Amino acid sequence: MAKIPKEKLQRIIDRHAALEGELATVPGGGDEFVRLSKEYAELTPLVEGAVELQKMQGEVADLEELLGDPDTDGEMRALAEEELAGHRQWLPDLERKMQVLLLPRDAADQKNAILEIRAGTGGDEAALFAADLYRMYQRYAEISGWKVEPLQVSETDLNGIKEVQALISGQGVFARLKFESGVHRVQRVPETESSGRIHTSAATVAVLPEAEDIDVELDDKDLRVDVYRASGPGGQSVNTTDSAVRITHLPTGIVVTQQDEKSQHKNRAKALKILRSRLYELERERAHAERAEQRRGQVGSGDRSERVRTYNFPQGRVTDHRINLTLHKLDRVLAGEALDEVIERLIGENRASRMTEMEVDA
């Protein structure tokens, strides 16, 4: 592991101190105060890690100097050797912790997320599986202290879900859910299957960072807005007014529809929220593709055609194919309780690959 230059640690500490001074002179509540406060908060854990590492490095240097002094008596030498051995054991852990803190941050990590789930191959069984996945993320959000707001739900007659879009709000939502994007596959005997044969069905999950107005600027001339009457399962009319909204972003061809609200205004607002997030993610995917041309082997983080996970009911297991992780805790994963075990491993694998990148570039 590459050593962190002492000058780099000191620059972080000096910048943090300078920000503290600037914050004392800038009027509160303004854009400049918000920008400085954000940078100060982001640097604080780095400074804490840098100070701890500097202290350990200083103590190691002092002990090595003491042992290098021929006038050091035997008893003092024995104590110094014991203390130095302990410090040398802890030092790599502190350096690795600091390396993790220094990894470039995903600007979207602290954002809320828009979760989209669509039933794939498998007919009614795929729609039932999509409903299972939606419940899993709802329960995981509840455990994590997050809020789930359904934006649009298209259900089937058998209580399955053709498509669902929901806003998940809370601390660091996107950072924890962003690796869920991709094709999720289920292997089980459908309730409608009389012969007991195992079927394989699939659903597609997309996790998008919620885009704010400042992230994506929409020009009215780039939008085509159509309104129509909302319809329910089977196409029957559920509204007597033209409240449903379909917005087409002409430059990209992205189409978003909303009809869950009785108010056309509310449906339009929800559609624009989803459209902004899809455009924001489109730009992120472009940047990711450019980096991927240079780097291979990272954990998949957004390709919706990538098969990411299999839920095998006969064996009671969940397998994430990107990190070769298998948990025989299917019920607990679907209950949202053990999903964190998969997410933590995905985050760790991504962090390790990024650290390898840093060492190669160093």
N, C-alpha and C positions, 0 to 999 in steps of 0.2 A: 504494500500500500504506500502510495507516494506521501512524503512528509508535507505537512502544511507549513509554508514559509512563515516565520515569526512576523515578518513585515505585513503579511496579509491579515494576520490576527490583530495586529496593532491598528491597521487601517479601519477595521470593523469597529474596534473600541473607540477610536478617535471620531469616526463618523457619528456614532451613537451619541457621544458627548456633545458634538456640534449640533446635532438635531435637538437635543435637550435645551441648549442655549437658544436656538432659533424659535422653538415652541414657546419659550418664555416671553418672546418679544412680538410674536404674531397674534393679531386679534383672533379670539376663538370663534368658531362657527363658519369661517370663510373657507373657500376652496383650498387656499394655501395651507391653512391650519389642518384641514382634513388630509391633504396629501402628505404633509410632514408627520402627522400623527400615525398614518398608516405605515410609512417607512420606519418610524421609530418603533412601532409595535412589532414589525417584521424583523427588525434587527435585534430586538431585546433577547430572544432565546439564543441568537448567535453570539451576542456579547457574553451572556452567562456561560456558554460553552467555551468561548475563547478565554475568558478569565480563569476558568477552572483548568483548562489545558495549559495556559501560561504558568499558572501556579505550580502544576505538577512538573512541567519542564524545568522551571526554576529550581525546584527542590531536587530534581535529579541531577542538575548541573552542580548544585552545592554539594551534594553527597559525593559525586564523582571527584570534585575538587578536594574534598576532605580525605577521600581514600588515596588520592594521588599525592598527598602531603606526607613525606617520610616521618614527620614529627608527630603524626597522629598515633596515640597510644593504642594498645591492643584492645582494651575494653571498648573504647570509642569506635575503633575500626570494626569490631564485631557488630555493634549496634548499627553503624552506618551501612554495612553490607546487608544486614537483614532488612533495613528500611528500604535500601535501594532495590533489592530484589522484589519487594512488594510494589514499589513504584513502577518498576519496569514491567510488572505483570499487568498493572492497571492502565499504563500509558497508551498501549494500542487500542484499548476500548474507548478511551477519551478521544483519541485521534479519529477513530472510525465514527464515533458519535458526531464529531465536528464535521467530518466529511459529508455525513448525511445532511447536516444542517446547511452545508454550503451548496448542496445540489440545487441547480436552477429550479425555480418553482413554476408550476403550471399556474398561469394567471387566473385560470377559471376554478381552481381547487376550492376556494371559499364560497363559490356561488351556489345558489339553489339549483335544482335539476328538474328538467322536464323528462319524465319517464314515458316512453311509448312502447306498447306491447301489441304485436299483431299475430294472430293465428296464422300458421304456415300450412305446410302439407299435413294432411290427416283429417280433413273435414271436421265433423263435430268433436272428435277427440282432441284435435288441435285447439279448438276453441275452449274446451274444458281445461286443457293444460294452460292456455293463456290466462284463464281465470285463476288457476292455481298459482301461477307466477305473480300475478297482480296481488293476490292475498299475501304471498310470501314477502313482497316488498312493502306492503302496508304494515305487516307485523314487524318487520325489521325497522321500519321508520318509527313505529310506536315505541319499540325497545330503545331506539336511539334518541328518543325525545324530539323527533321531527314531526312536522305537520304534512298531511297528504290532502291535496285539493284536486278532486277529479275535474278535468277540463272537458273531456268527452269520453263517453262509454257507449260502445255499440255491442249489445248483448244478443245472444241467440235464444231460441225458444227453450233450449235445454240448460239454461243458466251458464252457458259458456260465454266467452268474449271474443268477438271478431277483432276488435281493436279498442285500445284504451289509451288515453293520454292524461297524465296527472302531473301536477306541480308538487314537488317535494321540497319543503322549506326547512331550514335549520342550519346548524353549524357544520361547515365542511361537508355538505351533502355530496357535491359533485366529486370531491376527492375520494370518497369511499365507494361511490356507485359507478364511476366512469368505466371500470373494467367489466361491467355487466353487459355491455353492448355486444351483440352477436346473436348467433342462432343457438337456442336452447332446445335440446332434444329430450323426449320422454319415451321410455320403453315400458309398457304395461298392458294389461288386459283391459280393454275398454268395457265399461258397464253395459254397453249395447252389444257386446260380442258374446254370442251364445256358445261358440265352440271353445272358448277359453284360449284362443291364440293371442300371443303377444304382438301388439302393434307398435310401430315407431311413428311418432308424430313430432311436430316441431312448432316453435313460436320464435318470432324475432323480437329482440329487445334492443331498444335504442335509448341511451341516456345522454341528454343534451344539457349543457350549462345554460341556465336561464339568462338570456341576454337582456341587458338594460338598454334604455333609449340611447345612452352614450356609446354603447358597444356597437350598435347597428343603426345607421340612419336610413330610414325608408323615405323614398321619394314617391309622392302620390302618382306621378306619371308612370312609375314602374309597376303600379298595382292595378289589376282588374278585379273589381268587387261585384259579385253576383249575389242576389238575394232570392230565396225561394222558400216554399213551405216545408217545414220539417216533417220527416217521416219516421215511423217506427219500424219494428221487425216486420218483414213481409211487404214493406212499402206502404202500409196504411198511413193516412195522414194523422198527425198528432197535434197539428196546430192549424188554426184557420187564418193566420196572418203570415206574411213573408218574413219570418224571423230568422230562418237559417241563412248562414253567410258562407260564401266560398270566395277566398281571396287567392288570386294567381299572381305570383311574382314574375313578371314578364321576362326579365333578363335571365333568370335561371330556370323558369318553368315550374318552380315549386308551387304546389297547390295545397292549401289548408282549408278544411271545412269545419264549421262549428254549428251545432243545432241543439245543444242540450238546454240552453237557456230560452225562456219565452221572449226575452228582449233581444231585438236585433243588435242594439248597441252593445250589450254584454257579449253576445256571440262574436261580434266584430273585434272587441277588445281581446277576447281569448284567442281568436285566430291570429291577430297581430302578434301576441305574445309568443305563440308557437312559431310563427313565421320568422320572427327576429332570432329565436333560438336556433332554428334550422339554418339560417344564413350565417349566424355566428359559428356554428359547428362546421359549416361548409368551409369557412376560412381556416378554422383550426385543422381540418382534415387536409387541406392543401399544404399547410405548413408542415404537418406531420408527414405527408407523403414526400416532401422535399428532404426532410431529415432521414426518412427511411431509405432513400436512395443511397445514402452514405452509411447508414447503420442498419444491420439486420439482427434478428434474434431477440428483439424486445418483446415483452408481453404484449399481445394484441390489445388495443385500446380503442376500438371504435369501428372496426370493419364489420358491417352488419351481415356480410355474407359468410363470415368466419364461424365455424362450429366451435363453440366455446365450452359447452357443458352438456353432460348427459345425466338424466335422472332415471335410474333403473329401479323400478318398483319391485320386480321379483327378487332381486338381490339386496334391496334396501340400501342402495349406494348412490352417491353422487360423485361424478368424475369431472374434474376440470381438465380439459385436454391440453391447455396451454402450459400448465406447470406440472402435468402428470400427477395430480393430487386426487386421491380417492378417499372419500369418507363414507363409512357405513353408518350414516346418521341421516338418512333421507327424510324421515319424519321431522327431525329437529331442524334441518336446513329449510324445509318447506314451511315450518312454523316460524322462521326468521331467527330462531335461537342460535343455530350453529352456522348461519351464513357468514358471520364475522370470521370464522376460521378460514373460509375460502378467501374472503376479501383481504384479510391480513397477509395471507401467503402471496396473493397477487400483487399487493402493494410492495411486499418485501422483494419479490422477484424483479419487479420493475425498478426498484431502488438499487438493487445489486447490479443490474445491467447498466444503469446510468452511472454508477460509481466506476464500473469497468471502463466506460466511455471516458470519464474524466481522467482516469489513470493513463489511458492510451494517448489522450490529447496532451497530458502534462509534459 
